Amino acid sequence: MSTSDIIITPSILCANLSCLQAEVDTVASADWLQADVMDGHFVPNLSFGAAVIKDLKTDLPLDIHLMVTNPADRIQEFLDLNVANITFHAEVVSSTKDRKELIENIHAGGAKAGIALNPETALDRVGDVLKDIDLLLIMSVHPGFGGQGFIDHVLSQVQTARSAFPDLMIQMDGGINDTTAKKCIDAGANNLVSGSFIFGSKNRTMAIETLRCL
Ligand code: DX5
């Protein structure tokens, strides 16, 4: 996979939220921008909703990662912002019918639909909808916080998904930096979410380029 195919997605959870627009301006060379929406119930942390990002000025496609117990209740506020992608977690939408309905509703609202798996959730949990989604997010940390360590065992899941779905966008998220990014790309991921490595760097443009060219 050529480096031009790799999408680099800074996670604003790790930005200085007191000056979010200025922070977002520093990562303009990225490909996407991810907003981690956390409800303090599905994950043990509370982050932000559409109100915090609605006035952001960016040319980057907005990628909404819903770490919430009731994603169906949250999608409209983000669809109203014309976001590019909305990802929900397989762990909270258990029936095929509900998953398909959520994916259809996200598509009907003009966004791409992604499904996320926590590190301990098996790929076959979502086998019923893998052909319907635009993005598969395989978490390489337990969701809820930035700055955690990369969980290596998820790489085998990425390899399995890539072999089965050569054209699917496979995103990885959590602990991705200049040492772990290559493992992700080699396993078959083509969209890398990075928070603390990018926002913790003095030269964020350089950090983004480093991830893209590994
Ligand atoms: C964790 C979030 C990640 C996190 C990434 O629950 O979904 O997007 O902010 O931060 P790092 O790259 O520091 O793991």
Residues whose N, C-alpha, C, O or C-beta is under 5 A from the ligand:
A	BS01	DX5	S11 L13 D36 H142 P143 G144 F145 G146 G147 Q148 D173 G174 G175 I176 V193 S194 G195 S196 F197
